[in-house]
């Protein structure tokens, strides 16, 4: 999500800070899944600088919005998030979870990229109108 949002924001002429983090700690410091890198690269997204990190308490105050891929991650964020920032927690796709392609095939990675690109364009258009 981060690389797509960053690239789409740049194309839209928006200067927005994006970051990504997980709710678990077992991938800290690792790059994205090689299949994700390959599929993103085929669409012009560079994931090489990305490394996994875990959500930190300071993230809730620092960022205007915290987007979770699915309900499991959204539920994991709620107890960590201070009460005054709970309103910032949302699902990336709005009302639907973003599918996890990890155990899937090529088509599953492509579907996730399609969904992320569509949602990124929608969000950026919305944010551009509100500025």
Secondary structure, DSSP 8 states (H G I E B T S, - for coil): -HHHHHHHHHHHT--------BSSSTTTT----HHHHHHHHHTT---TT----B--HHHHHH-S-EEESSHHHHHHHHHHS-GGGGGGEEETTBSS-----TTS-HHHHHHHHHHHHHHHHHHHHHHHHH-
